[in-house]
Amino acid sequence: MRYQGPIYRPPSEADSLLVQATVGCPHNKCSFCMTYKKGPPFRVRPVSEIVEDLTEARRELGPGVRTLFFPAGDSLAMPTGELAAICAEAGELFPRLERITVYAGVKSILKHGPEGLQRLRAAGLMRLHVGLESGHDPTLLRVKKGVTSAQQVEAGCMALEAGLELSLYVMLGLAGPEDSLAHAQATARVVNAVNQAGAPTLRLRTLLPKINTLLLHQIKKGRFTMCTPQQTLDEAGAIIAALSGPLSLHSDHYTNHLNLAGHLPQDRERLLGQIEAAMSLPRSAFRADFVGTQ
């Protein structure tokens, strides 16, 4: 097996086979992300190399692999035919395979279009992990996300209508204290609009400044203020209160101040109750502030 650069996978893919399909990130401009800022530059690995790694994994692990994740930052940026080819090959090598998953950017979803996404779903791709971060256009512009909320809605609906599962990531605290409510309300509107095409999964993350990022520079210069734990929890509550559902909610990440999990709308009151109870806790009850290094 061959890997280049940082290899990340979602917590839900902890038990998955990891076979690298792309290297780096095709966007690589987000102000809060350090992952590929020092390289390597984005490239698509040759299909022949990926198939060789899949074949090696079959020799080492046998046919029983059930979940497969293709890193890196946005493997949906592969050409449709090439990604479909490696998905189909994986299905042949691992007949018990239940799920193939990738990280996916909004622009990559739109580039494939409905027919391309349907082709990928038919080849075996099942789940996309998409970093929305926010549905608030001023915040998206400030953090250099490179997409608009309208594009987020279009891409999310397109993926669900193609039969793909969709995990949407939202970053609490990304707008800072002043725009926190606007960030929450706009994000909920985007998720609700996507929800019209199917039931996505929403995964909450909390902003954590990272080394070698523009965001950390802005914090040090006093140009951006971090939210307190209570402010991020209030933001989470505003999002949850505004979501229509049906969808599942998870906060399965070390950055979060509170583990929130359930299904909306049925678990709304329980989740809001958890947040309300946590709001009265002292600062010492939450994780310490620190600067991330990975």
N, C-alpha and C positions, 0 to 999 in steps of 0.2 A: 504494500500500500504506500502511495506517495502523497505527501501533503506539503503545501507551500503557504507560508504566511500564517497569521492567526486563524485558528479553526474554532468557530463558535457554533453552538446549537441551542435551541430552546430547551428549557427544563423538561418539557413534555417529550423531548426526543432523547432523553437520557439513556434509554436502552436501545436506541436505534443504531444500525450500522451506518457509519459515516464514510462516504466515498466522495471525494472532492470533485465537483463538476466545473466550478469556476474559481478564479483566484481574485481576491480583492473585491472592491465595490465599484460599480460603474458610475455612481454619483460622487461619493466620497467628499462631500462639501458640508455636511451637517455640522453646525457649530458645537454641538454637545458630544460628538462621537470622535474617539481617538483610534478606533480599531485599525483603520488602514491608512491613517494620515502619513505614516512613514513608509508606506508601501506594504506589499508589492503592488504594482499597478494592475488594474483590472485586465483580465484576459479569460477567454473561454478555453478550457483544456480540450485537446483533440478527442473526438469520440473514441478513437482507437485506444488511447491511454486510459480513458475512463472504463472502457469495457475490459481492458486488462486488469484493472484494479477490482472490478466487480468479479471477474473470473478468479482472481487470487482469493478474494473473500469467500467465494463459494468453496474453493479447495480447503481453506482453513476452517470455515464455520459450518460447512455442509449446507443442505437445502432448506434448513429450518428457519432462516431469518424471516422475521415477520414485519419489521418496520425499517425503513431506509430513509436517511436524510442526506441530501446533496448540498454540502456547503459550497460557496462562502456567502458574501454579503447580499447577493441578489442573483441566485442561479437561474431565476426565471428570465434573466437577460440573455440566456442562450437563444440562438435561433430555434424556431419551433421544431423543425425537423430533427435537429441534433438532440434537443431535450427529449423529444418523443422517442428517438432511437434508443437512448440509454435507459429510459423508463421501460420500454418494451423488452430490452435485453435483461434488465433486472428481473422482470416478471418471468422470463424464461429460466434464468439461473436459480431463482428462489420461488418455487411454485407455491409456497405458503405465505408469500408476501401479502400483507394486509394494507400497507400504507406506504406511499412515497411522498415525501414532503420537501419543500424548499422555502428559503426566504425569498420574498418577492417584493419588488418595488412597484409603486402605483404606475409609473410610466412603462414598466415592463409588461404589466398586465394589459395596459391599453395597446401596446405595440403588437401583442399577439392577436388581439381582437377576439370576438366571439368564436369564430371558426377555429382559430389557433388554440384557444383554451379548450374547446371541445375536443380537438385532436389530442391535446396533452392528457385530458381526462380519460379518453379512450385508450391511450397508451399506458395508463396506470398511475399518472400523477393524481394525488388525491387531496393534498392539503397545502395551503399557502399561509405563511406567516408574514404579515404585512405591518410595518411600522407606520401607523398613522401619526402617532405622537400627539397631534392636536388637529382639531377641525377648525381652528381659529386662524383665519387667513393672515392677519398681522403677525401672529406668532410663527406661523409656517414661513413667512417671508423673513422674519428676523433670524430664525435659526437656520436659514438657508436649506430648507427641506427640498425645494425645487418643484413642488407641486401645489395645487390649490385644493380647497375643500370640494369644489365641483368635480375635479378629477378624481378625488378620493371616492366620492359617491359613485361616479361612473364606473370606476375600476372595480369597486366592491360588488356592485350589482352584477357586472359582467362576469366576475368570477363565480358568484353563487349561481347565476343562471346557467353557467356551463357545467354545473354539477360538482364544483370544487368546494371543499371545506375551507373556511376562512377564519383565521385567528388574527384579530386586530389588536395592535398594541397602542396603548395610550400612556403618555408620560405626564404624571401628576407634577405640578410645580414648574412646568416648562415655561409658563407665561409670567412667572413671578407673582408677587402679591397683588400688584395693581390690576393686572388683567386676569386674575385667577378665575373669577366668575364668568367673564366673557369666554375664556378658554374652555371652561366646563360646559357652558351652555352650547357653544358652537360645536364642540366635540360630540355632545349628545345628539345634536341635530344631524351630524354626519352619520353616526352609527344608526340612528333611527331611519334615516333615508336608505342606507344599505340594507337595513332589516326588512325593507319592503320586498326584497328579492329572496330572502331566506333568513336562516337563523345563524348569524356568525357567533364566534366566541370572542369575548372581550377580555384582554389581559392587561392589567394595570401595572405600571412601573412608576417609580418615583425618581425624579431628576437627581442624579448624583454627578457632581462635577468631576471631570477626568483630566489627567495630565495631558499636556500637549494639545489642548483644545482652545478654540477661540472663546468658548463660553467661560472657561476658567480665567482667561485673560480679562474678559469683561467683568467678572466678579472681582478680581484683584484691583481693577481700575475704578471700581465703584459704579460701573455702568449696568450692572444687573444684580438684583437682590434675590437671594434664595428664600423660598417659603419655609416657614417653620413646620414641624410635624403636624401641628393642629391645623395650619392653613392647608396643607396638602390633604389632610383627612376631610376638611370642610369641602375641598374641591371634589374629592371622591364622592362625598355625599350628594353634592349638587349634580354630578353626572348620573349617579344611580337613581336619584329622584326623577330625573328627566327622561330616562330611558324607557322606551315602550316595551321592548322585548317582542317575541320570545328570544332569549339568548342566555348563554352561560357566561358567568363572570369568574375570573381567577385573578389572584394577585401573587402568583407563585414566583417571587423573586426576592433576593436579598436586599434590594434597595428599598423595599416598602416598609412603612412603619406599622402596618396592620395587615394581617392576612384576611382577606375578604374573598369568600367563595360562595357561589350559589347560582340560582336560576331566577331570571326576571321574566315576568313580574312577580312570581309567587313568593320569592324570598326578599323582596324589597324592604319590608318593614323590619325584618330581622337584621339585614345588613345595615340599615340606617340606625338601628338600635346599637349595633356594635360600634359604629362610628361615634354616636352620641356618648356612649360610655367611655370611649377612649379619649374624647376631647377634654375630659376633666383630669386626665392623668398628668403627672409632672413630666418635665422634659427628660428626666432620667429614666423614664419608662420606655423611651424610644431609642432606636439605634443612634449612635453618636454620629455627628457630622464628620466626614472625611473626604479626601480626594482619591478617587479611584485610579488604579494603575493598570487596569486591564478591562 
